[in-house]
Amino acid sequence: MKKISLLLVVIVMIVPTSALADGEHKDLHMQPNADIITMIQQVNHSLVFDYHDMLMSFGPRYTGSENCFKAGDWLYDTFDDMGLDVAFHAWEYNGFSCRNIVAKLPGVDPDSTAEIIMSAHYDCTPGSLGADDDGSGVAAVLAAASIMKDYSFNHTITFIAFSGEEVGTYGSFCYARYAYLNGDNIHAVINLDMIGYSNSSIGGTLLRFHCPDRSWWIGEQSQTYADAYLDYTNLSVETRPNYIGADHQPFIDYGYDGVWIAHHDGHPWANSPEDTPEHLNWTYQVKATKALLAIVAEFASQPIPVQVMLTSPQEGRMYLFDIPLFPLHLGKQWYKGLRGATIILGRPTAQVEIVSKDPIDRVIYCIDGNFIVSLNEQPYEWKIQGKHNPIYGKHSLDVYVYTEKGDVAVDHMDIWILTFSCQYGRF
């Protein structure tokens, strides 16, 4: 196995986290890694096309259908033949049942439990082959995995083919909830969904990264990585606002960071019988696969100076002060924004877990991004409340961690709260 060499110390955490790009990577003009260049050069039309062609052979793959299950079996066998640690993640939700296919390439740093997820969905709408949406993403994930398996990375790379995307992102929702309850340390979700088409000179040079506010750092860092390998991919990254109806969103809802990635140009045949291989731009598909392989490889290789997670209150629970009453199951309609909802009555204690080999300078708690309290001694706990007035309704609970070296990590949690307390008085 080849090892991508790094000169910096890797610092990781044992729980899911969110981090700021300016604290993680300060070099805006990085040099490409020779091993990653070699990986890029192994991506070609035949490799990507063959994986895509085999997926198309199963026909329309509506979630729960026989075709979808057959495609899932093939995906499992394909990852298994690569020598990856592969498993079915079976799920049932809202009348649907199917399987996600999860394959892991373990990281080699013994101190790292961080995961980088590279994902796509293999289901499609009834009557559609889903060549672009999202056979293109699945082919890229398989091609990248087939190459990256022969290399070693500091952090684990988890390749996932989701089902259930077209019926409500049910497969990814069930997996994100499972990962959160399991305490998985998912550092970044790189979700590929429609990366096989361009029909303009500008579109042929760009990949769109749709970024939630908390995950904007992934888009910015991906721009840096893409620029470093531009001579080998001819593809740049542009950041755009979030699109919530895709498989990265459930991870956001459960406190992880992720982005949805698609081509720049519109694809008029999506979710129709006309979404066929003949409408793909294979030159663009190959370039996108190269660029995304490089980006994932860099994320899996780079050091993580500091990570933090809000450990209490937990996502997806009902609280009375510090007492967790019961889990909430409000995720059937992704567009209502209730997945992973945390509802609080009273004034619970916010707690965090931090790991850093450098001393912590301070921890700052905010509501809706507004400063409330700064702590420079352990335990870094705070009774959730307003500053000058009580808070009620939906708010963002934010925590920022600063090391003495200037690295920064941040985590956010959406909460629905009713409390009569405030920092400067009580009503």
ChimeraX attribute file (.defattr): number of C-alpha atoms within 10 A of each C-alpha:
attribute: neighborCount
match mode: 1-to-1
recipient: residues
	/A:1	7
	/A:2	11
	/A:3	13
	/A:4	18
	/A:5	14
	/A:6	13
	/A:7	7
	/A:8	10
	/A:9	12
	/A:10	20
	/A:11	20
	/A:12	25
	/A:13	22
	/A:14	19
	/A:15	22
	/A:16	28
	/A:17	27
	/A:18	27
	/A:19	28
	/A:20	22
	/A:21	18
	/A:22	16
	/A:23	19
	/A:24	20
	/A:25	17
	/A:26	11
	/A:27	10
	/A:28	14
	/A:29	10
	/A:30	13
	/A:31	12
	/A:32	18
	/A:33	16
	/A:34	11
	/A:35	16
	/A:36	20
	/A:37	16
	/A:38	12
	/A:39	18
	/A:40	24
	/A:41	12
	/A:42	15
	/A:43	20
	/A:44	17
	/A:45	14
	/A:46	10
	/A:47	17
	/A:48	22
	/A:49	19
	/A:50	13
	/A:51	20
	/A:52	23
	/A:53	14
	/A:54	15
	/A:55	26
	/A:56	20
	/A:57	11
	/A:58	17
	/A:59	17
	/A:60	24
	/A:61	26
	/A:62	24
	/A:63	26
	/A:64	17
	/A:65	16
	/A:66	13
	/A:67	17
	/A:68	24
	/A:69	19
	/A:70	14
	/A:71	22
	/A:72	25
	/A:73	14
	/A:74	16
	/A:75	26
	/A:76	21
	/A:77	15
	/A:78	17
	/A:79	22
	/A:80	14
	/A:81	11
	/A:82	17
	/A:83	15
	/A:84	20
	/A:85	14
	/A:86	22
	/A:87	17
	/A:88	17
	/A:89	16
	/A:90	14
	/A:91	19
	/A:92	14
	/A:93	15
	/A:94	11
	/A:95	6
	/A:96	14
	/A:97	16
	/A:98	22
	/A:99	23
	/A:100	24
	/A:101	24
	/A:102	22
	/A:103	25
	/A:104	21
	/A:105	23
	/A:106	20
	/A:107	21
	/A:108	15
	/A:109	18
	/A:110	9
	/A:111	14
	/A:112	20
	/A:113	22
	/A:114	28
	/A:115	24
	/A:116	25
	/A:117	25
	/A:118	26
	/A:119	27
	/A:120	33
	/A:121	30
	/A:122	34
	/A:123	32
	/A:124	29
	/A:125	20
	/A:126	17
	/A:127	15
	/A:128	22
	/A:129	28
	/A:130	31
	/A:131	31
	/A:132	30
	/A:133	30
	/A:134	27
	/A:135	31
	/A:136	33
	/A:137	30
	/A:138	32
	/A:139	30
	/A:140	30
	/A:141	24
	/A:142	26
	/A:143	24
	/A:144	26
	/A:145	22
	/A:146	19
	/A:147	16
	/A:148	22
	/A:149	19
	/A:150	14
	/A:151	15
	/A:152	22
	/A:153	24
	/A:154	27
	/A:155	28
	/A:156	24
	/A:157	27
	/A:158	22
	/A:159	25
	/A:160	28
	/A:161	26
	/A:162	27
	/A:163	31
	/A:164	30
	/A:165	23
	/A:166	22
	/A:167	16
	/A:168	19
	/A:169	24
	/A:170	28
	/A:171	29
	/A:172	27
	/A:173	29
	/A:174	20
	/A:175	21
	/A:176	25
	/A:177	20
	/A:178	15
	/A:179	17
	/A:180	21
	/A:181	13
	/A:182	11
	/A:183	13
	/A:184	18
	/A:185	24
	/A:186	27
	/A:187	27
	/A:188	27
	/A:189	25
	/A:190	26
	/A:191	27
	/A:192	31
	/A:193	24
	/A:194	27
	/A:195	32
	/A:196	29
	/A:197	24
	/A:198	24
	/A:199	14
	/A:200	10
	/A:201	9
	/A:202	10
	/A:203	17
	/A:204	22
	/A:205	20
	/A:206	21
	/A:207	26
	/A:208	21
	/A:209	29
	/A:210	24
	/A:211	25
	/A:212	22
	/A:213	11
	/A:214	20
	/A:215	22
	/A:216	22
	/A:217	25
	/A:218	27
	/A:219	25
	/A:220	19
	/A:221	23
	/A:222	25
	/A:223	20
	/A:224	21
	/A:225	26
	/A:226	26
	/A:227	22
	/A:228	20
	/A:229	23
	/A:230	15
	/A:231	11
	/A:232	18
	/A:233	23
	/A:234	17
	/A:235	23
	/A:236	21
	/A:237	24
	/A:238	18
	/A:239	19
	/A:240	16
	/A:241	14
	/A:242	19
	/A:243	16
	/A:244	19
	/A:245	15
	/A:246	23
	/A:247	32
	/A:248	33
	/A:249	29
	/A:250	28
	/A:251	25
	/A:252	24
	/A:253	23
	/A:254	24
	/A:255	26
	/A:256	29
	/A:257	29
	/A:258	33
	/A:259	33
	/A:260	28
	/A:261	28
	/A:262	25
	/A:263	25
	/A:264	22
	/A:265	18
	/A:266	13
	/A:267	19
	/A:268	10
	/A:269	16
	/A:270	20
	/A:271	20
	/A:272	16
	/A:273	15
	/A:274	16
	/A:275	23
	/A:276	18
	/A:277	19
	/A:278	9
	/A:279	16
	/A:280	20
	/A:281	16
	/A:282	20
	/A:283	14
	/A:284	24
	/A:285	26
	/A:286	25
	/A:287	25
	/A:288	29
	/A:289	28
	/A:290	28
	/A:291	25
	/A:292	27
	/A:293	23
	/A:294	28
	/A:295	23
	/A:296	21
	/A:297	26
	/A:298	21
	/A:299	24
	/A:300	24
	/A:301	24
	/A:302	21
	/A:303	20
	/A:304	25
	/A:305	24
	/A:306	28
	/A:307	29
	/A:308	25
	/A:309	28
	/A:310	24
	/A:311	14
	/A:312	15
	/A:313	24
	/A:314	23
	/A:315	24
	/A:316	25
	/A:317	18
	/A:318	20
	/A:319	21
	/A:320	13
	/A:321	17
	/A:322	16
	/A:323	14
	/A:324	16
	/A:325	12
	/A:326	10
	/A:327	16
	/A:328	16
	/A:329	12
	/A:330	14
	/A:331	23
	/A:332	16
	/A:333	14
	/A:334	19
	/A:335	11
	/A:336	9
	/A:337	16
	/A:338	17
	/A:339	24
	/A:340	28
	/A:341	24
	/A:342	21
	/A:343	23
	/A:344	25
	/A:345	17
	/A:346	19
	/A:347	21
	/A:348	21
	/A:349	15
	/A:350	20
	/A:351	17
	/A:352	18
	/A:353	17
	/A:354	19
	/A:355	17
	/A:356	17
	/A:357	12
	/A:358	15
	/A:359	11
	/A:360	21
	/A:361	15
	/A:362	16
	/A:363	23
	/A:364	19
	/A:365	26
	/A:366	20
	/A:367	22
	/A:368	15
	/A:369	14
	/A:370	13
	/A:371	14
	/A:372	19
	/A:373	14
	/A:374	16
	/A:375	15
	/A:376	13
	/A:377	11
	/A:378	9
	/A:379	10
	/A:380	18
	/A:381	15
	/A:382	18
	/A:383	17
	/A:384	26
	/A:385	27
	/A:386	21
	/A:387	18
	/A:388	13
	/A:389	16
	/A:390	19
	/A:391	19
	/A:392	17
	/A:393	11
	/A:394	15
	/A:395	15
	/A:396	15
	/A:397	21
	/A:398	21
	/A:399	25
	/A:400	22
	/A:401	28
	/A:402	20
	/A:403	19
	/A:404	11
	/A:405	12
	/A:406	13
	/A:407	24
	/A:408	22
	/A:409	25
	/A:410	23
	/A:411	24
	/A:412	23
	/A:413	26
	/A:414	23
	/A:415	23
	/A:416	18
	/A:417	22
	/A:418	17
	/A:419	21
	/A:420	17
	/A:421	20
	/A:422	19
	/A:423	15
	/A:424	11
	/A:425	12
	/A:426	13
	/A:427	8
